[in-house]
Amino acid sequence: GEPAAVHRADRYLTMPAPGGDADGDGEGAAARRNVRIDTSFYTSGPASERRPAVLLGHGFGGSKRDLHEQAEGLARDGYAVLTWSARGFGKSTGRIGLNDKENEVADVRRLVDWLATRPEVRLDADGDPRVGIAGASYGGAISLLAAGHDQRIDAIAAQNTYWDLSEALFPDGVFKKLWSGIFFTTGSTPVPTDMGPSPEDAPDGGGAGQGTGGAGDTGAT
């Protein structure tokens, strides 16, 4: 028969941006420093059924769009799947970073917070969703770092990634100039700081919704 329908809800989640994402002082500057993370939430089957969740991280230079097919497959297998474009990638605002526990890694912790509010997600305790995280390369590194900083993450599947960035860029003292150049040129490219909602194309066999809100908001479904 035909594959089960998958529902996808797209939304921006607002994250604080400590440090230098904007200049100035006061509440206005703080608001400008906020970063909007573009996410997609995939489920299949009864909305009232609680299920384990999976966070999927993309590779460097990519975005959540790269994970669409994988997310749909996992949703059909019975998981609630959350994909996101990391800061500075895709339609997310903010500055790109590497091994940044104050930004990329903290964002994952807030994504876990958000999953804990979802009625579709199984909880191990209040505020503690049953959740695993997976990714390759840059996404794999974020997976390892996030799990190291958030004990609520129950499983990790990291592929083709590094355990030590300095060792990866200087293996046995050899400088990987090409990869370093890619990281620095991509990471220093200016990114938009004010982005309105931008609906995505609805996936075949499912619906899509859009919403905006803080990391604790449910947005549209």
Biotite code that builds the C-alpha atoms (Angstrom):
import biotite.structure as struc

atoms = struc.array([
    struc.Atom([0.000, 0.000, 0.000], chain_id="A", res_id=1, res_name="GLY", atom_name="CA", element="C"),
    struc.Atom([0.883, 3.653, 0.002], chain_id="A", res_id=2, res_name="GLU", atom_name="CA", element="C"),
    struc.Atom([3.260, 4.933, 2.707], chain_id="A", res_id=3, res_name="PRO", atom_name="CA", element="C"),
    struc.Atom([1.663, 6.481, 5.766], chain_id="A", res_id=4, res_name="ALA", atom_name="CA", element="C"),
    struc.Atom([1.023, 10.212, 5.608], chain_id="A", res_id=5, res_name="ALA", atom_name="CA", element="C"),
    struc.Atom([3.522, 12.410, 7.421], chain_id="A", res_id=6, res_name="VAL", atom_name="CA", element="C"),
    struc.Atom([2.570, 15.740, 8.952], chain_id="A", res_id=7, res_name="HIS", atom_name="CA", element="C"),
    struc.Atom([5.230, 18.440, 8.992], chain_id="A", res_id=8, res_name="ARG", atom_name="CA", element="C"),
    struc.Atom([4.950, 21.686, 10.951], chain_id="A", res_id=9, res_name="ALA", atom_name="CA", element="C"),
    struc.Atom([7.458, 24.439, 10.118], chain_id="A", res_id=10, res_name="ASP", atom_name="CA", element="C"),
    struc.Atom([8.175, 27.179, 12.623], chain_id="A", res_id=11, res_name="ARG", atom_name="CA", element="C"),
    struc.Atom([10.842, 29.580, 13.808], chain_id="A", res_id=12, res_name="TYR", atom_name="CA", element="C"),
    struc.Atom([11.913, 29.213, 17.434], chain_id="A", res_id=13, res_name="LEU", atom_name="CA", element="C"),
    struc.Atom([13.492, 32.220, 19.120], chain_id="A", res_id=14, res_name="THR", atom_name="CA", element="C"),
    struc.Atom([16.805, 31.726, 20.914], chain_id="A", res_id=15, res_name="MET", atom_name="CA", element="C"),
    struc.Atom([18.833, 34.279, 22.883], chain_id="A", res_id=16, res_name="PRO", atom_name="CA", element="C"),
    struc.Atom([22.115, 35.318, 21.304], chain_id="A", res_id=17, res_name="ALA", atom_name="CA", element="C"),
    struc.Atom([24.671, 36.054, 24.037], chain_id="A", res_id=18, res_name="PRO", atom_name="CA", element="C"),
    struc.Atom([27.576, 38.234, 23.037], chain_id="A", res_id=19, res_name="GLY", atom_name="CA", element="C"),
    struc.Atom([28.131, 40.065, 19.797], chain_id="A", res_id=20, res_name="GLY", atom_name="CA", element="C"),
    struc.Atom([25.302, 39.274, 17.401], chain_id="A", res_id=21, res_name="ASP", atom_name="CA", element="C"),
    struc.Atom([24.231, 42.924, 17.609], chain_id="A", res_id=22, res_name="ALA", atom_name="CA", element="C"),
    struc.Atom([25.597, 46.198, 18.928], chain_id="A", res_id=23, res_name="ASP", atom_name="CA", element="C"),
    struc.Atom([24.066, 48.502, 21.510], chain_id="A", res_id=24, res_name="GLY", atom_name="CA", element="C"),
    struc.Atom([22.516, 48.277, 24.943], chain_id="A", res_id=25, res_name="ASP", atom_name="CA", element="C"),
    struc.Atom([19.066, 47.932, 26.428], chain_id="A", res_id=26, res_name="GLY", atom_name="CA", element="C"),
    struc.Atom([15.977, 45.924, 25.559], chain_id="A", res_id=27, res_name="GLU", atom_name="CA", element="C"),
    struc.Atom([16.009, 46.909, 21.882], chain_id="A", res_id=28, res_name="GLY", atom_name="CA", element="C"),
    struc.Atom([19.539, 45.604, 21.435], chain_id="A", res_id=29, res_name="ALA", atom_name="CA", element="C"),
    struc.Atom([18.657, 42.423, 23.323], chain_id="A", res_id=30, res_name="ALA", atom_name="CA", element="C"),
    struc.Atom([15.739, 41.841, 20.971], chain_id="A", res_id=31, res_name="ALA", atom_name="CA", element="C"),
    struc.Atom([17.995, 42.359, 17.958], chain_id="A", res_id=32, res_name="ARG", atom_name="CA", element="C"),
    struc.Atom([20.428, 39.829, 19.370], chain_id="A", res_id=33, res_name="ARG", atom_name="CA", element="C"),
    struc.Atom([17.724, 37.166, 19.485], chain_id="A", res_id=34, res_name="ASN", atom_name="CA", element="C"),
    struc.Atom([18.234, 34.459, 16.889], chain_id="A", res_id=35, res_name="VAL", atom_name="CA", element="C"),
    struc.Atom([15.466, 32.724, 14.966], chain_id="A", res_id=36, res_name="ARG", atom_name="CA", element="C"),
    struc.Atom([16.050, 29.021, 14.351], chain_id="A", res_id=37, res_name="ILE", atom_name="CA", element="C"),
    struc.Atom([14.158, 27.489, 11.430], chain_id="A", res_id=38, res_name="ASP", atom_name="CA", element="C"),
    struc.Atom([12.718, 24.095, 12.416], chain_id="A", res_id=39, res_name="THR", atom_name="CA", element="C"),
    struc.Atom([10.473, 21.345, 11.057], chain_id="A", res_id=40, res_name="SER", atom_name="CA", element="C"),
    struc.Atom([8.582, 18.857, 13.224], chain_id="A", res_id=41, res_name="PHE", atom_name="CA", element="C"),
    struc.Atom([7.515, 15.551, 11.652], chain_id="A", res_id=42, res_name="TYR", atom_name="CA", element="C"),
    struc.Atom([4.972, 13.043, 12.952], chain_id="A", res_id=43, res_name="THR", atom_name="CA", element="C"),
    struc.Atom([2.877, 10.245, 11.506], chain_id="A", res_id=44, res_name="SER", atom_name="CA", element="C"),
    struc.Atom([-0.068, 8.426, 12.999], chain_id="A", res_id=45, res_name="GLY", atom_name="CA", element="C"),
    struc.Atom([-2.455, 9.497, 15.767], chain_id="A", res_id=46, res_name="PRO", atom_name="CA", element="C"),
    struc.Atom([-1.589, 12.895, 17.253], chain_id="A", res_id=47, res_name="ALA", atom_name="CA", element="C"),
    struc.Atom([-2.669, 11.642, 20.688], chain_id="A", res_id=48, res_name="SER", atom_name="CA", element="C"),
    struc.Atom([-0.042, 8.880, 20.670], chain_id="A", res_id=49, res_name="GLU", atom_name="CA", element="C"),
    struc.Atom([3.175, 9.691, 22.525], chain_id="A", res_id=50, res_name="ARG", atom_name="CA", element="C"),
    struc.Atom([6.371, 8.457, 20.869], chain_id="A", res_id=51, res_name="ARG", atom_name="CA", element="C"),
    struc.Atom([10.153, 8.833, 21.260], chain_id="A", res_id=52, res_name="PRO", atom_name="CA", element="C"),
    struc.Atom([11.711, 11.852, 19.573], chain_id="A", res_id=53, res_name="ALA", atom_name="CA", element="C"),
    struc.Atom([14.750, 12.238, 17.333], chain_id="A", res_id=54, res_name="VAL", atom_name="CA", element="C"),
    struc.Atom([16.747, 15.403, 16.667], chain_id="A", res_id=55, res_name="LEU", atom_name="CA", element="C"),
    struc.Atom([18.518, 15.420, 13.286], chain_id="A", res_id=56, res_name="LEU", atom_name="CA", element="C"),
    struc.Atom([21.472, 17.764, 12.705], chain_id="A", res_id=57, res_name="GLY", atom_name="CA", element="C"),
    struc.Atom([22.756, 18.731, 9.242], chain_id="A", res_id=58, res_name="HIS", atom_name="CA", element="C"),
    struc.Atom([26.305, 19.006, 7.919], chain_id="A", res_id=59, res_name="GLY", atom_name="CA", element="C"),
    struc.Atom([28.357, 22.190, 7.611], chain_id="A", res_id=60, res_name="PHE", atom_name="CA", element="C"),
    struc.Atom([27.026, 24.398, 4.824], chain_id="A", res_id=61, res_name="GLY", atom_name="CA", element="C"),
    struc.Atom([23.722, 22.520, 4.765], chain_id="A", res_id=62, res_name="GLY", atom_name="CA", element="C"),
    struc.Atom([20.327, 23.080, 6.338], chain_id="A", res_id=63, res_name="SER", atom_name="CA", element="C"),
    struc.Atom([17.295, 21.212, 7.627], chain_id="A", res_id=64, res_name="LYS", atom_name="CA", element="C"),
    struc.Atom([16.172, 20.678, 4.013], chain_id="A", res_id=65, res_name="ARG", atom_name="CA", element="C"),
    struc.Atom([18.934, 18.088, 3.595], chain_id="A", res_id=66, res_name="ASP", atom_name="CA", element="C"),
    struc.Atom([17.240, 15.900, 6.214], chain_id="A", res_id=67, res_name="LEU", atom_name="CA", element="C"),
    struc.Atom([13.696, 15.907, 4.864], chain_id="A", res_id=68, res_name="HIS", atom_name="CA", element="C"),
    struc.Atom([13.610, 12.353, 3.485], chain_id="A", res_id=69, res_name="GLU", atom_name="CA", element="C"),
    struc.Atom([15.361, 10.889, 6.528], chain_id="A", res_id=70, res_name="GLN", atom_name="CA", element="C"),
    struc.Atom([12.961, 12.718, 8.838], chain_id="A", res_id=71, res_name="ALA", atom_name="CA", element="C"),
    struc.Atom([9.925, 11.446, 6.954], chain_id="A", res_id=72, res_name="GLU", atom_name="CA", element="C"),
    struc.Atom([11.217, 7.874, 7.131], chain_id="A", res_id=73, res_name="GLY", atom_name="CA", element="C"),
    struc.Atom([11.805, 8.080, 10.874], chain_id="A", res_id=74, res_name="LEU", atom_name="CA", element="C"),
    struc.Atom([8.359, 9.607, 11.385], chain_id="A", res_id=75, res_name="ALA", atom_name="CA", element="C"),
    struc.Atom([6.778, 6.666, 9.559], chain_id="A", res_id=76, res_name="ARG", atom_name="CA", element="C"),
    struc.Atom([8.809, 4.342, 11.796], chain_id="A", res_id=77, res_name="ASP", atom_name="CA", element="C"),
    struc.Atom([7.085, 5.810, 14.833], chain_id="A", res_id=78, res_name="GLY", atom_name="CA", element="C"),
    struc.Atom([9.286, 8.708, 15.941], chain_id="A", res_id=79, res_name="TYR", atom_name="CA", element="C"),
    struc.Atom([8.589, 12.393, 16.419], chain_id="A", res_id=80, res_name="ALA", atom_name="CA", element="C"),
    struc.Atom([11.385, 14.079, 14.451], chain_id="A", res_id=81, res_name="VAL", atom_name="CA", element="C"),
    struc.Atom([12.689, 17.625, 14.819], chain_id="A", res_id=82, res_name="LEU", atom_name="CA", element="C"),
    struc.Atom([15.089, 19.048, 12.241], chain_id="A", res_id=83, res_name="THR", atom_name="CA", element="C"),
    struc.Atom([16.600, 22.512, 12.394], chain_id="A", res_id=84, res_name="TRP", atom_name="CA", element="C"),
    struc.Atom([18.960, 24.782, 10.507], chain_id="A", res_id=85, res_name="SER", atom_name="CA", element="C"),
    struc.Atom([21.780, 25.772, 12.847], chain_id="A", res_id=86, res_name="ALA", atom_name="CA", element="C"),
    struc.Atom([22.631, 29.431, 13.385], chain_id="A", res_id=87, res_name="ARG", atom_name="CA", element="C"),
    struc.Atom([23.653, 31.144, 10.169], chain_id="A", res_id=88, res_name="GLY", atom_name="CA", element="C"),
    struc.Atom([22.593, 28.244, 7.925], chain_id="A", res_id=89, res_name="PHE", atom_name="CA", element="C"),
    struc.Atom([19.502, 27.961, 5.748], chain_id="A", res_id=90, res_name="GLY", atom_name="CA", element="C"),
    struc.Atom([16.871, 30.440, 6.907], chain_id="A", res_id=91, res_name="LYS", atom_name="CA", element="C"),
    struc.Atom([18.130, 30.671, 10.488], chain_id="A", res_id=92, res_name="SER", atom_name="CA", element="C"),
    struc.Atom([19.654, 33.930, 11.653], chain_id="A", res_id=93, res_name="THR", atom_name="CA", element="C"),
    struc.Atom([22.721, 34.418, 13.853], chain_id="A", res_id=94, res_name="GLY", atom_name="CA", element="C"),
    struc.Atom([26.400, 33.690, 13.409], chain_id="A", res_id=95, res_name="ARG", atom_name="CA", element="C"),
    struc.Atom([27.893, 30.345, 12.493], chain_id="A", res_id=96, res_name="ILE", atom_name="CA", element="C"),
    struc.Atom([30.096, 28.785, 15.152], chain_id="A", res_id=97, res_name="GLY", atom_name="CA", element="C"),
    struc.Atom([32.024, 25.584, 15.789], chain_id="A", res_id=98, res_name="LEU", atom_name="CA", element="C"),
    struc.Atom([32.076, 23.740, 19.125], chain_id="A", res_id=99, res_name="ASN", atom_name="CA", element="C"),
    struc.Atom([30.173, 26.682, 20.603], chain_id="A", res_id=100, res_name="ASP", atom_name="CA", element="C"),
    struc.Atom([28.461, 25.582, 23.806], chain_id="A", res_id=101, res_name="LYS", atom_name="CA", element="C"),
    struc.Atom([26.985, 29.069, 24.345], chain_id="A", res_id=102, res_name="GLU", atom_name="CA", element="C"),
    struc.Atom([25.148, 29.061, 21.008], chain_id="A", res_id=103, res_name="ASN", atom_name="CA", element="C"),
    struc.Atom([24.753, 25.927, 18.838], chain_id="A", res_id=104, res_name="GLU", atom_name="CA", element="C"),
    struc.Atom([24.926, 23.521, 21.770], chain_id="A", res_id=105, res_name="VAL", atom_name="CA", element="C"),
    struc.Atom([22.659, 25.674, 23.944], chain_id="A", res_id=106, res_name="ALA", atom_name="CA", element="C"),
    struc.Atom([20.192, 25.816, 21.048], chain_id="A", res_id=107, res_name="ASP", atom_name="CA", element="C"),
    struc.Atom([19.913, 22.024, 21.093], chain_id="A", res_id=108, res_name="VAL", atom_name="CA", element="C"),
    struc.Atom([19.166, 22.122, 24.808], chain_id="A", res_id=109, res_name="ARG", atom_name="CA", element="C"),
    struc.Atom([16.322, 24.535, 24.095], chain_id="A", res_id=110, res_name="ARG", atom_name="CA", element="C"),
    struc.Atom([15.064, 22.285, 21.300], chain_id="A", res_id=111, res_name="LEU", atom_name="CA", element="C"),
    struc.Atom([14.925, 19.470, 23.855], chain_id="A", res_id=112, res_name="VAL", atom_name="CA", element="C"),
    struc.Atom([12.969, 21.825, 26.146], chain_id="A", res_id=113, res_name="ASP", atom_name="CA", element="C"),
    struc.Atom([10.517, 22.423, 23.303], chain_id="A", res_id=114, res_name="TRP", atom_name="CA", element="C"),
    struc.Atom([10.099, 18.709, 22.602], chain_id="A", res_id=115, res_name="LEU", atom_name="CA", element="C"),
    struc.Atom([9.194, 18.220, 26.260], chain_id="A", res_id=116, res_name="ALA", atom_name="CA", element="C"),
    struc.Atom([6.148, 20.461, 25.716], chain_id="A", res_id=117, res_name="THR", atom_name="CA", element="C"),
    struc.Atom([4.795, 18.463, 22.780], chain_id="A", res_id=118, res_name="ARG", atom_name="CA", element="C"),
    struc.Atom([1.831, 16.131, 23.365], chain_id="A", res_id=119, res_name="PRO", atom_name="CA", element="C"),
    struc.Atom([3.173, 13.779, 20.661], chain_id="A", res_id=120, res_name="GLU", atom_name="CA", element="C"),
    struc.Atom([6.449, 13.131, 22.535], chain_id="A", res_id=121, res_name="VAL", atom_name="CA", element="C"),
    struc.Atom([6.971, 10.491, 25.223], chain_id="A", res_id=122, res_name="ARG", atom_name="CA", element="C"),
    struc.Atom([8.360, 11.804, 28.511], chain_id="A", res_id=123, res_name="LEU", atom_name="CA", element="C"),
    struc.Atom([10.702, 10.071, 30.944], chain_id="A", res_id=124, res_name="ASP", atom_name="CA", element="C"),
    struc.Atom([9.919, 12.759, 33.520], chain_id="A", res_id=125, res_name="ALA", atom_name="CA", element="C"),
    struc.Atom([8.477, 16.253, 33.596], chain_id="A", res_id=126, res_name="ASP", atom_name="CA", element="C"),
    struc.Atom([10.561, 18.322, 31.171], chain_id="A", res_id=127, res_name="GLY", atom_name="CA", element="C"),
    struc.Atom([12.542, 15.253, 30.084], chain_id="A", res_id=128, res_name="ASP", atom_name="CA", element="C"),
    struc.Atom([11.534, 13.822, 26.695], chain_id="A", res_id=129, res_name="PRO", atom_name="CA", element="C"),
    struc.Atom([12.629, 10.408, 25.455], chain_id="A", res_id=130, res_name="ARG", atom_name="CA", element="C"),
    struc.Atom([14.977, 11.719, 22.765], chain_id="A", res_id=131, res_name="VAL", atom_name="CA", element="C"),
    struc.Atom([17.965, 10.708, 20.691], chain_id="A", res_id=132, res_name="GLY", atom_name="CA", element="C"),
    struc.Atom([20.120, 12.892, 18.455], chain_id="A", res_id=133, res_name="ILE", atom_name="CA", element="C"),
    struc.Atom([21.846, 12.059, 15.174], chain_id="A", res_id=134, res_name="ALA", atom_name="CA", element="C"),
    struc.Atom([23.936, 13.831, 12.572], chain_id="A", res_id=135, res_name="GLY", atom_name="CA", element="C"),
    struc.Atom([26.945, 13.583, 10.295], chain_id="A", res_id=136, res_name="ALA", atom_name="CA", element="C"),
    struc.Atom([30.058, 15.777, 10.181], chain_id="A", res_id=137, res_name="SER", atom_name="CA", element="C"),
    struc.Atom([29.090, 19.152, 11.720], chain_id="A", res_id=138, res_name="TYR", atom_name="CA", element="C"),
    struc.Atom([25.754, 17.668, 12.803], chain_id="A", res_id=139, res_name="GLY", atom_name="CA", element="C"),
    struc.Atom([27.557, 14.734, 14.395], chain_id="A", res_id=140, res_name="GLY", atom_name="CA", element="C"),
    struc.Atom([29.808, 17.071, 16.370], chain_id="A", res_id=141, res_name="ALA", atom_name="CA", element="C"),
    struc.Atom([26.786, 19.010, 17.622], chain_id="A", res_id=142, res_name="ILE", atom_name="CA", element="C"),
    struc.Atom([25.197, 15.681, 18.598], chain_id="A", res_id=143, res_name="SER", atom_name="CA", element="C"),
    struc.Atom([28.202, 14.657, 20.701], chain_id="A", res_id=144, res_name="LEU", atom_name="CA", element="C"),
    struc.Atom([28.568, 18.063, 22.327], chain_id="A", res_id=145, res_name="LEU", atom_name="CA", element="C"),
    struc.Atom([24.854, 18.450, 23.042], chain_id="A", res_id=146, res_name="ALA", atom_name="CA", element="C"),
    struc.Atom([24.657, 15.017, 24.663], chain_id="A", res_id=147, res_name="ALA", atom_name="CA", element="C"),
    struc.Atom([27.679, 15.888, 26.790], chain_id="A", res_id=148, res_name="GLY", atom_name="CA", element="C"),
    struc.Atom([25.945, 19.023, 28.067], chain_id="A", res_id=149, res_name="HIS", atom_name="CA", element="C"),
    struc.Atom([22.379, 17.705, 28.403], chain_id="A", res_id=150, res_name="ASP", atom_name="CA", element="C"),
    struc.Atom([21.783, 14.462, 30.284], chain_id="A", res_id=151, res_name="GLN", atom_name="CA", element="C"),
    struc.Atom([18.225, 14.263, 28.976], chain_id="A", res_id=152, res_name="ARG", atom_name="CA", element="C"),
    struc.Atom([19.548, 13.075, 25.597], chain_id="A", res_id=153, res_name="ILE", atom_name="CA", element="C"),
    struc.Atom([19.192, 9.294, 25.734], chain_id="A", res_id=154, res_name="ASP", atom_name="CA", element="C"),
    struc.Atom([20.976, 8.136, 22.566], chain_id="A", res_id=155, res_name="ALA", atom_name="CA", element="C"),
    struc.Atom([23.548, 9.459, 20.076], chain_id="A", res_id=156, res_name="ILE", atom_name="CA", element="C"),
    struc.Atom([24.213, 8.427, 16.467], chain_id="A", res_id=157, res_name="ALA", atom_name="CA", element="C"),
    struc.Atom([27.118, 10.544, 15.190], chain_id="A", res_id=158, res_name="ALA", atom_name="CA", element="C"),
    struc.Atom([28.654, 9.781, 11.788], chain_id="A", res_id=159, res_name="GLN", atom_name="CA", element="C"),
    struc.Atom([31.808, 10.933, 9.978], chain_id="A", res_id=160, res_name="ASN", atom_name="CA", element="C"),
    struc.Atom([32.569, 13.549, 12.584], chain_id="A", res_id=161, res_name="THR", atom_name="CA", element="C"),
    struc.Atom([35.412, 14.707, 14.809], chain_id="A", res_id=162, res_name="TYR", atom_name="CA", element="C"),
    struc.Atom([36.004, 14.257, 18.510], chain_id="A", res_id=163, res_name="TRP", atom_name="CA", element="C"),
    struc.Atom([38.534, 17.114, 18.680], chain_id="A", res_id=164, res_name="ASP", atom_name="CA", element="C"),
    struc.Atom([38.321, 19.954, 16.150], chain_id="A", res_id=165, res_name="LEU", atom_name="CA", element="C"),
    struc.Atom([41.926, 21.072, 16.565], chain_id="A", res_id=166, res_name="SER", atom_name="CA", element="C"),
    struc.Atom([43.141, 17.507, 15.993], chain_id="A", res_id=167, res_name="GLU", atom_name="CA", element="C"),
    struc.Atom([40.842, 17.183, 12.974], chain_id="A", res_id=168, res_name="ALA", atom_name="CA", element="C"),
    struc.Atom([42.265, 20.347, 11.391], chain_id="A", res_id=169, res_name="LEU", atom_name="CA", element="C"),
    struc.Atom([45.894, 19.563, 12.371], chain_id="A", res_id=170, res_name="PHE", atom_name="CA", element="C"),
    struc.Atom([46.212, 15.746, 12.201], chain_id="A", res_id=171, res_name="PRO", atom_name="CA", element="C"),
    struc.Atom([49.772, 14.808, 13.202], chain_id="A", res_id=172, res_name="ASP", atom_name="CA", element="C"),
    struc.Atom([50.698, 18.468, 12.778], chain_id="A", res_id=173, res_name="GLY", atom_name="CA", element="C"),
    struc.Atom([49.515, 18.680, 9.145], chain_id="A", res_id=174, res_name="VAL", atom_name="CA", element="C"),
    struc.Atom([47.339, 21.737, 8.505], chain_id="A", res_id=175, res_name="PHE", atom_name="CA", element="C"),
    struc.Atom([44.145, 21.019, 6.530], chain_id="A", res_id=176, res_name="LYS", atom_name="CA", element="C"),
    struc.Atom([44.098, 24.364, 4.734], chain_id="A", res_id=177, res_name="LYS", atom_name="CA", element="C"),
    struc.Atom([41.110, 23.605, 2.482], chain_id="A", res_id=178, res_name="LEU", atom_name="CA", element="C"),
    struc.Atom([38.738, 22.683, 5.313], chain_id="A", res_id=179, res_name="TRP", atom_name="CA", element="C"),
    struc.Atom([39.922, 25.565, 7.464], chain_id="A", res_id=180, res_name="SER", atom_name="CA", element="C"),
    struc.Atom([39.291, 27.937, 4.565], chain_id="A", res_id=181, res_name="GLY", atom_name="CA", element="C"),
    struc.Atom([35.776, 26.577, 4.092], chain_id="A", res_id=182, res_name="ILE", atom_name="CA", element="C"),
    struc.Atom([34.986, 27.010, 7.783], chain_id="A", res_id=183, res_name="PHE", atom_name="CA", element="C"),
    struc.Atom([36.321, 30.560, 7.989], chain_id="A", res_id=184, res_name="PHE", atom_name="CA", element="C"),
    struc.Atom([34.865, 31.866, 4.717], chain_id="A", res_id=185, res_name="THR", atom_name="CA", element="C"),
    struc.Atom([31.444, 30.324, 5.349], chain_id="A", res_id=186, res_name="THR", atom_name="CA", element="C"),
    struc.Atom([31.395, 31.368, 8.989], chain_id="A", res_id=187, res_name="GLY", atom_name="CA", element="C"),
    struc.Atom([32.316, 34.977, 8.227], chain_id="A", res_id=188, res_name="SER", atom_name="CA", element="C"),
    struc.Atom([29.660, 35.509, 5.534], chain_id="A", res_id=189, res_name="THR", atom_name="CA", element="C"),
    struc.Atom([27.021, 38.033, 6.717], chain_id="A", res_id=190, res_name="PRO", atom_name="CA", element="C"),
    struc.Atom([23.589, 36.523, 7.314], chain_id="A", res_id=191, res_name="VAL", atom_name="CA", element="C"),
    struc.Atom([20.167, 38.219, 7.537], chain_id="A", res_id=192, res_name="PRO", atom_name="CA", element="C"),
    struc.Atom([19.120, 39.371, 11.002], chain_id="A", res_id=193, res_name="THR", atom_name="CA", element="C"),
    struc.Atom([15.425, 40.048, 10.324], chain_id="A", res_id=194, res_name="ASP", atom_name="CA", element="C"),
    struc.Atom([13.509, 37.274, 8.604], chain_id="A", res_id=195, res_name="MET", atom_name="CA", element="C"),
    struc.Atom([9.769, 36.978, 8.340], chain_id="A", res_id=196, res_name="GLY", atom_name="CA", element="C"),
    struc.Atom([7.945, 33.661, 8.078], chain_id="A", res_id=197, res_name="PRO", atom_name="CA", element="C"),
    struc.Atom([8.800, 31.818, 4.889], chain_id="A", res_id=198, res_name="SER", atom_name="CA", element="C"),
    struc.Atom([6.516, 28.832, 4.233], chain_id="A", res_id=199, res_name="PRO", atom_name="CA", element="C"),
    struc.Atom([8.114, 25.681, 2.895], chain_id="A", res_id=200, res_name="GLU", atom_name="CA", element="C"),
    struc.Atom([6.659, 23.448, 0.217], chain_id="A", res_id=201, res_name="ASP", atom_name="CA", element="C"),
    struc.Atom([4.411, 20.826, 1.770], chain_id="A", res_id=202, res_name="ALA", atom_name="CA", element="C"),
    struc.Atom([5.884, 17.309, 1.475], chain_id="A", res_id=203, res_name="PRO", atom_name="CA", element="C"),
    struc.Atom([4.028, 14.732, -0.583], chain_id="A", res_id=204, res_name="ASP", atom_name="CA", element="C"),
    struc.Atom([1.496, 12.763, 1.409], chain_id="A", res_id=205, res_name="GLY", atom_name="CA", element="C"),
    struc.Atom([1.475, 15.136, 4.364], chain_id="A", res_id=206, res_name="GLY", atom_name="CA", element="C"),
    struc.Atom([0.539, 18.571, 5.531], chain_id="A", res_id=207, res_name="GLY", atom_name="CA", element="C"),
    struc.Atom([2.646, 21.496, 6.638], chain_id="A", res_id=208, res_name="ALA", atom_name="CA", element="C"),
    struc.Atom([2.054, 24.310, 9.062], chain_id="A", res_id=209, res_name="GLY", atom_name="CA", element="C"),
    struc.Atom([3.994, 27.438, 9.879], chain_id="A", res_id=210, res_name="GLN", atom_name="CA", element="C"),
    struc.Atom([4.428, 29.313, 13.115], chain_id="A", res_id=211, res_name="GLY", atom_name="CA", element="C"),
    struc.Atom([6.734, 31.516, 15.112], chain_id="A", res_id=212, res_name="THR", atom_name="CA", element="C"),
    struc.Atom([7.408, 31.687, 18.793], chain_id="A", res_id=213, res_name="GLY", atom_name="CA", element="C"),
    struc.Atom([9.791, 31.116, 21.635], chain_id="A", res_id=214, res_name="GLY", atom_name="CA", element="C"),
    struc.Atom([11.434, 27.795, 22.307], chain_id="A", res_id=215, res_name="ALA", atom_name="CA", element="C"),
    struc.Atom([8.579, 26.906, 24.646], chain_id="A", res_id=216, res_name="GLY", atom_name="CA", element="C"),
    struc.Atom([5.754, 27.805, 22.249], chain_id="A", res_id=217, res_name="ASP", atom_name="CA", element="C"),
    struc.Atom([3.863, 25.220, 20.262], chain_id="A", res_id=218, res_name="THR", atom_name="CA", element="C"),
    struc.Atom([3.355, 27.374, 17.166], chain_id="A", res_id=219, res_name="GLY", atom_name="CA", element="C"),
    struc.Atom([1.180, 26.023, 14.369], chain_id="A", res_id=220, res_name="ALA", atom_name="CA", element="C"),
    struc.Atom([0.484, 22.369, 13.751], chain_id="A", res_id=221, res_name="THR", atom_name="CA", element="C"),
])
